Amino acid sequence: MIRPFWNVPKEDPGALPDRLTLTVQEYAVLERFYNAQRPHDHAKTWRELRAEGHEPVSYEPMNAKCVCEMWNDTYSDAPLKYVEAKSE
């Protein structure tokens, strides 16, 4: 059972407790949150990503027609009629 964190400063209720006060189990549970709060590198621009060889991903816009088509592909027994819905 994980005990409540009494060692969190009251002026910062969202802060994580000091790692030295944690049990092994608590440390294992909270490690991902400590990693999330660590300093990160700057976000790369598209120009930098392109220089590394990344390519843009093409995607279909998510509009009513696409939703109806995906629904109809999955649920053929209860199709959505895009043309009728568009005219209403």
N, C-alpha and C positions, 0 to 999 in steps of 0.2 A: 504494500500500500504506500502510495506517495503522500508524504506529509505536506501540509500547507507551507508556503514559503513565508515565514515570519521575518526573514532577514531582508526583505525588499524595502528600500527606502520609502517612507510615506510621502515624500514630496514628488516622487516619480512612480506612481502605481503601475505603470506599464514596463518598468525596468525589470531586467532579469536579475536574479540573485547572484551574488559573487560565487564563482565556480568552486572556490575552495571550501564553501560551506555545504556543498551538495553531496549526497550519497552517490554511489555508482549508478544506481537505477535512475535517480533524478538527472544525473549528468547525461545518461543515455537518452532520456526522453527530451531534454532541453537542448541537446547539441545542435539540432537543425535550426533552432531559433537563434542560438549564438552565431551560427554561420550566416544567417540571414541579416543580422545586425552588424556584421563586420564591414569594414570599409571595402567598397568595390571599385573596380576600374571604371574609367569613363565609358559611356556608351559610344560605340563606334558609329561613324556615319556610313551612308551607303557607299560613298567613294572609297572609304577604307575597307569595307567588306568586299566590294568589287575587286580591289587590289589584291585581296587574299584569294580571289577566285570564286566567290559566291555569286550565284545568279538569282534574279528575282523569280518568285514562284507565281505562276499564273493561276488565277482563281476565277470562278464564275460569280457574278454578283448574286447576292441572296435577295431575290425579289419574290413577289407572290407567285410568278410563273414557275420559278425554280422550286419553290416550296411545294407547289401542286405536283410538279413532275416527280420530285423525290418521294412524296407521299404516295403517288400512284405506282411508282416502282416498288414500294414496300408493301402497300396495302391495296392490292389489285381488286379485292372484293368490295371495297368501299371507296371508289375513286372520287377525287375532287375535280370538278369541271371548271377549269380556269376561265374559259371564254364566257361561261354563264355567270360566274362570280364577278368578272370584270364588267359585264354589262349592267349589273345591278347597282 
